[in-house]
Amino acid sequence: METIICGHCGAPVFYDDGLGYGVCEYCGSIIKDREDAGENRTNLDREVSYIMEVKPYAWEYKLLFAVLDSGLQKAGSLKQEMFRPLLLTDEAAKEEILRYVKWITGKLEKLQEYTEPLHRIFKVELPEAMGPPGQPGDETKLVNTANRIGSVYTGLIYWGLEFQTDATPNNLKGVALEARGMAGSILEDIEHFCYQGRNHFAGLQPGMKVPQDTSLVLRELKMEQFMGELKKLGVL
């Protein structure tokens, strides 16, 4: 059994050669062969081109989520790298622990720099791109808005990849994993927003009611486990 990337959502999929397929636990996609991932990305790019050319019913929503979905898929390999097992070294001494904790708490403070742009995107930029009720949206603005959300997603991944730059002392593994998991929570919320939107809008046909809710909901970050790991280290 090996791990490959789901072409629909970028999540890792355990592919069983004996069965000849793998099932993505996140989005439920069935990966029949290893070429599915790249093929799905190509199909998505074609879908984006089709929506921009034909302008089907509710095209503004379909374009937004197709472009965003394409961006998340393209970041799939980076996401997999972000969540690979940490390289561990011998336990750190007290002085090293304090320096590492200072670094990691500083990183957590920077997470807000990623979530703040999302508020403006959904409060200002997305409504402007969609246009007034009854009027067509702005194609360029919709693509830019989707790409802006995708840029936040990719930025969070690069934030998490810093944990892979250097080896982590074994006694700091718990702190590192809890911090990385907070970024993972935001990634999951963006993914959920994207795939819920794809499900709601992709199949809309003329005459069907267009859902108006395109809000991204970010769960509150869980600090309890992180603080618990700090207590174990005796730094609180």
N, C-alpha and C positions, 0 to 999 in steps of 0.2 A: 504494500500500500504506500502511495506517495502523496505529497501535497502539491496541488496545482491551484491556480487562481480562477475564481468564478468570473466568467466574462461578463456577467450581468452586474454584479455588485462589488467585485474586487476582493471578496472575502476568500480565505483559504478553504479549499475543498479537498477532502481525503478521497483520492481516486483509487478504486480497487480494481486491479488488473483482472482478477478472477471474475468479478461481476461485469467488468467492461464499462462501468459508469461510476460517477460520483454524484452526491446530492449536496448542494449548498445548504448548510444549516441556517444561514441568515435569510436568504431570499427564496429558498426552495427550488432553485433552478437545477435541472438535471444536466450534468456535464457528460455527454456521451463519448467524447474523445478529447484529446489534448488540444485540438485545433479549435474547439468551440470558443475559447476565450477570445482569441484574435479575430475569429469570424464574427462574433457578436459585436465587437468594437467596430468592425467594418460596416456591419449592418446598421449600427446606430448612426454612424456618420452619413450613411445613405438616407436614413430616416430624417435626419436634420435637413439635408439638402432637399428632400421631398417636401417637407413641411414649409420650408422657405419659398419653394417654387409654386406649390399648389395652393397653399393657404387653406387647409381643410377646416371643417367646423371646429371652433374653439382652438384655432391654431396657435394663439398666443401662449396658452397653457401647455399645449403639446410641445411647442418649440422650447419653452423654458426648461421643462423637465427632460426633454431629449438631450439638450446641450449639457445640462448639469449631469445627467447620467453618463454621457460620454466622458466628461471630465473626471468623474469619480472612477470610472473604469480605467482610464489612462494612469491614474495614481495607484492602481491596485498593487503593482509590484513594489512600489515604495512602502505602501502600507504593510505588506507582508514582511519587508525588511525591518520596519519599525517594531514589529511584534515578535521578531525571532528571539530565542532565548538569550539572555544577557551573558556576556563573557565575564566570568567571575575570577577574582584573585583572592589572595589570603586576606584575612580580616584586617581592617584598618585600625590604627592606634587612635587614641582619644583625640589628638590634635587633628588627624586626618578626618575623623568623623565630623568634627565641628566645621571644617572647611567644606566638606561635601554637603552637609546639611544646609549651610549658607548658600551654596551654589544651587541646590535643588529647590529651596524655598524661593530664591530669586527667580528661578524658571517658572514656578507656579504663579508668581505675581504677573508674569508676562502673558499668561493664558488669557487674561482680560483683554490684552491687545488684539487677540484674535476674535473674541466674541463681540467686542464693541462695534466693529464694522458691520456685523450681521444685523444689529439693530437698525442702523441707518439703511442698509440694503432693503430690509423688509418694511420699514416705515416710510421711506422716501423714494428710493430708486425703483423698487419693483412697482409700486402704484403708478409712478410716472411712465414706466415702460409699458404697462398694461393699457394706459390711456383711460379717458373718461368712459363711464358706462355707455354702451351703445356705439362707441367709436373703436376703430381698429387700433391695435397696439403699435408700438414702434419696434420694428424687427431688430434694428441694430442695438437699441437699448435692452431689449429682451436677451439677446445673445450676450451682451456685455454684463448684464445682471447675473445671468447663469454662470458666466465665467468668473465673476467676482466671488460668488459663493464657492465655486470650485477652488479658487485661489486661497480662500480661508481654509478649506479642507486640506489642501496640499501644504499650506503653511503649518498647520497643526502636525502633519506627518513629519515635516522637517524638524519641528520642535521635538518630537519624540525620537527622531533618529539620533539626536545628540546623546542619548543614553547608550548608543551603540558605538560611539566614537572611541571611548576608552573603556577598559575593563572596570567592572564594579567590584569593590571589596565585598566579600561574602556576607559580612554582617550588615551591609547596607542594601542588600538585595530587596528586602521587603519595602524599604522606603522608596527605592527606585521604581519598583513595580506599581506601587500605589500611585505615585506621581504620574507615571506613564499612563496608568489606567484612567486618570481624569481626562487626559486628552482623548483617550479612546472613547470615553463617554460622549464627548462632543462630536467626534467622528460618527458615532452610531446615530446620534440625533440627526445629523445632516443626511446620512444615508436613509434613515427612516422617512424623513421629509421627502426625499427624492423618490423613493420607491412607492410611498403612499400616493404621491402626486401622479406618478406614472400609472398606477392602477386606477386612479380616479378619472384621469383625463384622456388616456390613450385611446380608449374605446368609445368616446363620445361621438354620437352621430346627430345630424340635424334633427331638431325637435326635442332632444334630450336636455334636461336642465343642467346648466353649467355650474358646478360647485364654485363658490366664491372664496372659500377659505384656503389661502396659500401661505399660512403662517408657519414659521419654524419654531418649535417649542424646545428649548434647551432645559434638560433636567438640572436640578441643583447638584453641584459637584459634592461628592461625599468625602468630607474631610476626616471623618471619625477614624477610618482605618489608617490613614496617613499619620494622624496625630498619635494613634496607638503605636505605630512603628517607631515614632520619635521617642515615645515614653520607654519603649524597650531598650533604646540606646542610651537612656538616661540623660537626654539633652533638654528635657522639659521639667 
